[in-house]
Every structure is written in C-alpha cells, then in structure tokens.
C-alpha cells in the first residue's frame, strides 16, 4: 500500500508572520531552559565548595562568574537564531 505525502504551502502573509513569531518565541524559550539549569547547578556547586573551603572563596567566585557568563551566552545564541528564523526565513 503506497504512502501519500501531502504538502501544503502557506501563502497567507498573516499565517507566515504568525509562524515566524511562534518560532521566535519557542526558540528563545526552549533555548533558555538549559542555561537556567546550568546557572542553578553552577551556583549550587559554588555554595558547596565555599562551605567546604571558605579560604578559596575569592578564587571560586571569579571562576563562577566566568562560568555564569559563558552559560548565559547560550541564551543569547538561541535568541539570535530565533531572530535569524524570524527575519530571514
């Protein structure tokens, strides 16, 4: 039994605009989940490390802020890809 593939093209400009807007929102929202979990994990581990060795607090905080900056950059990449899909697609 052969399988039929149905393909439709959206030609209504308002539908295309709505699809682009949904894509932008989903890409940014889903792209923020991972960094949110990562920031929570980094901060939790930093608190544990400072509790174990308080004398290393300064070194640990500087490395923590570097890790936070790199983790949050992922959110901006997701936002950038959402803008690419929104404006160039």
SVG drawing of the C-alpha trace seen along z (x, -y; Angstrom):
<svg xmlns="http://www.w3.org/2000/svg" viewBox="-4 -40 46 42">
<polyline fill="none" stroke="black" stroke-width="0.4" points="0.0,0.0 1.7,-3.2 2.0,-6.2 0.8,-9.5 2.7,-12.6 0.6,-15.7 2.4,-19.0 0.8,-22.4 2.4,-25.8 1.3,-28.6 0.7,-31.7 -1.3,-33.8 1.1,-36.6 -0.5,-36.7 -0.1,-33.0 3.6,-33.3 4.0,-36.1 2.3,-34.1 4.5,-31.1 7.7,-33.2 6.6,-34.8 5.9,-31.4 9.3,-30.2 11.0,-33.2 9.2,-32.6 9.8,-28.9 13.5,-29.1 14.2,-31.7 12.1,-29.9 13.5,-26.5 17.0,-27.9 16.7,-29.4 15.9,-26.1 19.4,-24.7 21.2,-27.8 18.7,-28.2 19.5,-24.7 23.2,-25.3 23.3,-28.5 21.5,-26.8 23.9,-23.9 27.0,-26.2 25.7,-28.3 24.8,-25.2 28.3,-23.7 29.9,-27.1 28.0,-27.3 29.1,-23.7 32.7,-24.5 32.7,-27.6 31.1,-25.7 33.9,-23.1 36.8,-25.5 36.0,-29.1 39.5,-30.3 39.1,-29.7 36.0,-32.0 37.6,-34.6 39.1,-32.2 35.9,-30.2 33.7,-33.3 35.8,-34.5 35.6,-31.1 31.9,-31.0 31.2,-34.4 33.2,-33.2 31.1,-30.1 27.9,-32.1 28.8,-34.4 29.6,-31.5 26.4,-29.7 24.2,-32.8 25.8,-33.3 23.9,-30.2 20.6,-32.1 21.8,-34.9 22.7,-32.4 19.2,-31.0 17.7,-34.5 20.0,-35.2 18.9,-32.0 15.3,-33.0 15.9,-36.4 17.5,-34.7 14.5,-32.5 12.1,-35.4 13.8,-37.9 15.5,-35.7 13.1,-32.8"/>
</svg>
